[in-house]
Amino acid sequence: MGGKLSDIVDSAKPALVMVIVNLVFGGVNIFYKLALNDGINPRILVAYRFIFATAFMFPLAFILERKRSPRLTWMIALQGFLCGLFGGSLAQNLNLKSLALTSATFSAAMANLIPAVTFIFAISLGLEKVAIGTWAGRAKAGGTILSIGGAMVLTFYKGPHINIWSTSMHLLKHQNHHPHPHLTSHDVLLGSLLALAGCFSFAIWLMIQAKMGEKYPLQYTSTALMCATATVQAIVYAMCSERSLSAWKLGWNVRLFTVAYTGFLASGFMMTLVTWCLRKKGPLFVSVFNPLMLVFVAIFASFTLDEKLHLGSIIGGLLIATGLYFMLWAKGVEMKNMAMVSRSKNSEETETITVSTGLG
């Protein structure tokens, strides 16, 4: 009985970890919005995030992986630099600018486009093929269309306000600065394009990170390398627009809490957990939990930021999530088929060896 209970707990660990990860990632959008509303330069915010993440990851990598660290080649260093760019400084700056022009819920919904963008990107590079004649191929194509359609609904259709609950805890009202009084259609369109560019940036990072992991399979050291290169890039970019030292002051306020939360917890500890889940269950399993972040952000934002849910946001979010699951189901079918073909080939090779041995 104890053994069965232990097996159940062990099998549930990855799922529980991914729920926690998306809960924390959902908080990132909320704290980003609060920090931006407090007047911090978004470029400085990104720089501080990766400074804190690097300070957290390097000692951790040294303690846990110093005895088995392979030689750092120029190719690994280049891949680390590109990971820091596309998965770190560039992606976060695009995300923050989009967030400033839209809302926390909108930004979280657009992030669910990453699998669809990755799929389109992979097809363009010849890394992925679509067999329209199969159910899996149709599901992939249909899921991509649904996700893109959902993003368009989010961008161009607002609809009536959906009042789920009422709360008086509006944190934006208690800060010195005031939120954007009115978002124009131009703001929403630009925010959508920036969010889409962020999805492309993140999709490129996924491909580079997977390639890097083949020759450098150290999750803590590779994350530390990515954070370090992202720190340098983000600081240089921030210094180009803001050279006043006073703008870099944090103080004991929401700015310090935001960079500590996003640096230590999100870019540091949570990314390590994501890497662990990737090794345990693979990218398919990890991606399934992406829509949870949208749910958490929608709940947090309505309670703390006084963000109003609209019919367009709900419909668009549902379309994106449905498209995501179509693609994940198709990928799961393809992986099972590939495993069956591989087993069949191995079985045929074994039989051939047996027959040859018998004849000899």
Secondary structure, 3 states (H helix, E strand, C coil): CHHHHHHHHHHHHHHHHHHHHHHHHHHHHHHHHHHHHCCCCHHHHHHHHHHHHHHHHHHHHHHHHHHHCCCCCHHHHHHHHHHHHHHHHHHHHHHHHHHHHCCHHHHHHHHCCHHHHHHHHHHHCCCCCCCCCCHHHHHHHHHHHHHHHHHHHHHHCCCCEECCCCCCCCHHHHCCCCCCCCCCHHHHHHHHHHHHHHHHHHHHHHHHHHHHHHHCCCHHHHHHHHHHHHHHHHHHHHHHHCCCHHHHCCCCCHHHHHHHHHHHHHHHHHHHHHHHHHHHHCHHHHHHCHHHHHHHHHHHHHHHCCCCEEHHHHHHHHHHHHHHHHHHHHHHHHHHHHHHHHHHHHHHHHHHHHHHHHHC
